[in-house]
Every structure is written in structure tokens, then in C-alpha cells.
């Protein structure tokens, strides 16, 4: 899911600003409440905002399968303008969220990553029919870049909470390797959901996948820790995702 958003950001373009912190969160430095991540499914409607009008562009379906030793997160995106689905799959270890596997398939490219002592796999650019074999080493622990939006809702959120998160991302059109995502600020807020005003944590984030040029703001239900809404701002443009079910 995160890679699909960043793919759109790259196409649309934007500019740069970077923030960092000395000791990022990672599987060995992980304050998340593991019990908050449970098996289940959810659906979000995805909108592009133009002149204050929300134009629906697709739906995002997420399935979480929690087992004793591993957790699978499968995200399927159905775009109104595209005949094919975009599917991202992430597998992590249950006890610390360390990455095991990641795959991403869409019209423009296929990618598979396997996380072991080395990160191996392949990247197939369908526009140029170029297949690149991946073999990367990392000198520090990290989360899968596709998982960190889920991680945010599990953290010990409070007013003024900020932090950095160590993530691994592979994209030939941007940075490759261990980079950071940044929680810039957290504050109490409210948002409307199903006709009710819900108390939420409003969490503002950015990451090096987009060279910190895009800001994602998550509205996380204080009681359930569900992401009720996500706003993405980039280069003067705006997208919104809203939880449907």
C-alpha cells in the first residue's frame, strides 16, 4: 500500500525536506502494544481532493492474519480507472514485527523481497521489461516500509509524541536500503465516522520514501486504535482515505 502511494507521488512529483532522530524505532527497540494488532479485515475509500471536492478514485481492502509465529498483512487496491488490482503482501514475525517477506504486484511493476541475513528477491519493471535481481545487506535492524503505517497505531501515543522509525524500502526511482519514517507530532483531536464524532489521535508523519515531501496524517480512534481516516498532502495536492468497514 505504502509503495503504491509513493509510486503516485513520484509520478506527480514534489520537493524535499528531511528530519531524523538518533535512535529510530526498530524490531529490537519496539514499544508497540503487540496485542492491538489482531486478525480482521477492513475497507477504506480513497479520494482525490480537487477544489475542496472529494472525487473517489478507488477502494483499499486490508486483511490481517495473525498466527502464533507470523502475521500476514494483505492490501488489495481496486482503482476506478484500472482494470487490474494492486496487491501488496507483508509477512512479519509476531513477537517483534521483524520482516520476513514482502511482495507487491501492479500494472507497472512486480517486486518480491525475502528478508534473511541478506535481502533478496527481484524487481520487474513492466514498462521496460527490465528485471533486476535484488541482493542487499543492512547494518541495522528495521521494519518493512509497508508495515510502518500499521505500527503507528500500536505505539504509546500521547500529546506531543514524536519519533523516528527505521524502515527498509526498495525502489529504483528513489532511495534503496534502510531509511527512516518520522512521526512529527501527535495530538488529541476528533473526526466524524458513521455520523458520530470520535475522539482520535491525530498523528502527522513523513518518510524518506518521498524525500519527506509528502505528509500523511492519520486519525486513529483512541479506544479501538483503528485508522478512521488518512490524509496525504504532497506538492499542493491532497488525497483522503476513509474507513468504510
C-alpha positions in Angstrom: 0.0 0.0 0.0 2.7 2.5 1.0 4.6 1.7 -2.2 1.6 2.4 -4.3 1.0 5.8 -2.7 4.7 6.6 -3.2 4.6 5.5 -6.8 1.8 8.0 -7.3 3.8 10.6 -5.5 6.8 10.0 -7.8 4.6 10.4 -10.9 3.0 13.6 -9.6 6.3 15.0 -8.3 7.3 17.1 -5.2 10.2 18.6 -3.4 12.4 17.9 -0.3 12.9 18.3 3.4 14.4 15.7 5.8 14.2 15.1 9.5 15.9 12.4 11.6 16.4 11.2 15.1 19.4 9.4 16.7 17.8 6.0 17.7 14.9 5.1 15.4 12.3 2.5 16.5 13.0 -1.0 15.1 12.2 -4.6 16.0 14.9 -4.5 18.7 13.6 -1.2 20.1 9.9 -1.7 19.8 7.5 -0.1 22.3 4.3 -1.1 20.3 1.5 -2.9 22.1 1.5 -6.2 20.2 -2.0 -7.2 21.4 -3.5 -4.3 19.5 -2.7 -6.0 16.1 -5.5 -8.6 15.6 -6.8 -10.6 12.7 -9.5 -9.0 10.7 -10.5 -7.1 7.5 -11.1 -3.5 6.7 -12.0 -1.3 3.7 -11.2 2.3 3.1 -12.5 4.5 0.3 -9.8 6.5 -1.5 -10.5 10.1 -2.7 -8.5 12.7 -4.6 -9.4 16.3 -3.4 -9.9 18.9 -6.1 -11.2 22.4 -5.4 -12.5 21.1 -2.0 -14.5 18.3 -3.8 -13.7 14.7 -3.0 -13.5 12.5 -6.1 -13.4 8.8 -5.4 -10.6 7.0 -7.2 -10.7 3.6 -5.6 -11.0 1.3 -2.6 -8.4 -0.2 -0.3 -9.0 -3.6 1.3 -6.8 -4.8 4.1 -6.7 -8.3 5.6 -4.6 -9.1 8.7 -3.9 -12.8 9.5 -2.3 -13.2 12.9 -0.7 -16.6 13.7 1.5 -17.8 16.5 4.8 -17.1 14.8 3.9 -14.7 11.9 1.5 -12.0 10.9 0.4 -11.5 7.3 -1.0 -8.2 6.0 -2.5 -8.2 2.5 -3.6 -5.0 0.9 -5.6 -5.0 -2.3 -6.3 -1.8 -4.1 -9.1 -1.5 -6.7 -8.8 1.7 -8.8 -11.8 3.0 -10.7 -9.5 3.8 -13.7 -7.7 0.5 -13.7 -9.0 -3.0 -14.8 -6.4 -4.8 -12.6 -6.0 -4.9 -8.8 -2.8 -3.8 -7.0 -1.8 -6.2 -4.3 0.8 -5.8 -1.5 1.6 -8.6 0.9 3.8 -8.3 4.0 4.8 -11.1 6.5 6.3 -10.2 9.8 7.3 -12.0 13.0 4.6 -11.9 15.7 6.8 -11.3 18.7 8.7 -8.2 17.4 7.3 -7.4 13.9 10.6 -8.2 12.2 10.1 -8.5 8.4 10.1 -11.9 6.7 8.6 -11.3 3.3 7.2 -8.6 1.1 5.6 -8.6 -2.4 4.0 -6.0 -4.5 2.2 -6.6 -7.8 0.6 -4.0 -10.0 0.3 -2.9 -13.7 3.6 -1.1 -13.6 5.9 -3.4 -11.7 6.3 -6.6 -9.7 8.5 -6.9 -6.7 9.4 -9.7 -4.2 11.6 -9.3 -1.1 12.8 -12.0 1.3 14.4 -10.9 4.5 17.2 -13.0 5.9 20.9 -12.3 6.5 20.6 -10.6 3.1 17.5 -9.1 1.5 17.0 -11.0 -1.7 14.4 -11.0 -4.5 13.6 -9.3 -7.7 12.1 -6.1 -9.2 10.4 -6.3 -12.6 9.7 -3.0 -14.4 6.8 -3.9 -16.7 7.1 -0.7 -18.7 10.6 -1.6 -19.9 10.5 -5.4 -19.3 13.6 -5.0 -17.1 14.1 -7.5 -14.3 16.6 -6.6 -11.6 17.8 -9.3 -9.1 17.9 -7.9 -5.6 20.7 -8.7 -3.1 21.1 -6.1 -0.3 22.7 -6.0 3.1 21.6 -4.0 6.1 23.8 -3.0 9.0 20.9 -2.1 11.3 17.5 -3.6 12.3 14.4 -2.3 10.5 10.7 -2.7 9.8 9.3 -3.3 6.4 8.3 0.0 4.8 4.8 -1.4 4.0 4.2 -2.2 7.7 5.0 1.1 9.4 1.6 2.7 8.9 0.1 -0.2 10.9 2.9 0.1 13.5 2.0 3.8 14.2 -1.4 2.9 15.6 0.2 0.4 18.1 2.6 2.9 19.6 2.2 4.6 23.1 0.6 7.7 21.5 0.1 10.8 23.6 0.0 14.6 23.1 3.3 15.8 21.6 4.6 12.2 20.8 7.2 12.1 18.1 9.8 9.6 17.0 11.6 8.1 14.0 11.1 4.6 12.6 13.8 2.5 10.8 12.4 1.0 7.6 13.7 -0.8 4.6 12.4 0.2 1.1 13.4 -0.8 -2.4 12.6 1.5 -5.3 14.9 2.1 -8.2 13.3 5.5 -8.7 14.1 6.7 -5.1 16.2 5.5 -2.2 17.1 1.9 -1.6 18.0 0.4 1.8 17.4 1.3 5.4 15.8 4.8 5.7 13.6 6.5 8.2 9.9 7.4 8.7 9.2 10.3 11.1 6.3 10.9 13.4 6.4 14.6 13.5 3.6 15.3 16.0 0.7 13.7 17.8 -2.3 15.5 19.3 -5.8 14.8 20.6 -8.5 15.6 18.1 -11.9 14.5 16.8 -13.2 13.2 13.5 -16.6 12.2 12.1 -17.1 8.5 11.5 -20.5 6.9 10.6 -22.3 10.1 11.8 -20.6 10.1 15.2 -17.8 12.4 16.4 -14.9 10.1 17.5 -12.0 11.0 19.8 -8.8 10.3 17.9 -5.1 10.7 18.0 -4.1 12.9 15.1 -0.6 11.7 14.0 1.4 13.6 11.4 4.1 11.6 9.6 6.5 11.8 6.7 9.2 9.5 5.4 12.3 9.3 3.2 10.5 7.2 0.6 9.1 10.5 -0.7 12.2 12.5 0.4 9.9 13.8 3.2 8.0 15.8 0.7 4.7 14.1 1.4 2.9 14.4 4.7 0.5 11.6 5.9 -1.9 12.4 8.8 -3.6 9.5 10.5 -6.7 9.9 12.6 -6.6 6.9 15.0 -9.5 6.0 17.2 -8.4 6.4 20.8 -10.4 3.4 22.1 -10.1 0.8 19.2 -6.8 2.1 17.6 -8.4 1.7 14.2 -7.3 4.2 11.5 -10.5 6.0 10.7 -9.0 8.4 8.2 -5.7 9.2 6.5 -4.9 12.4 4.7 -2.0 12.6 2.3 -0.6 16.1 1.3 2.0 16.4 -1.4 3.1 19.2 -3.8 -0.1 21.2 -3.2 -2.3 18.1 -3.9 -4.4 16.1 -1.4 -5.8 12.6 -1.1 -8.0 11.2 1.7 -8.7 7.6 2.7 -11.8 7.0 4.9 -12.7 3.8 6.8 -15.9 2.2 5.4 -16.0 -1.1 7.3 
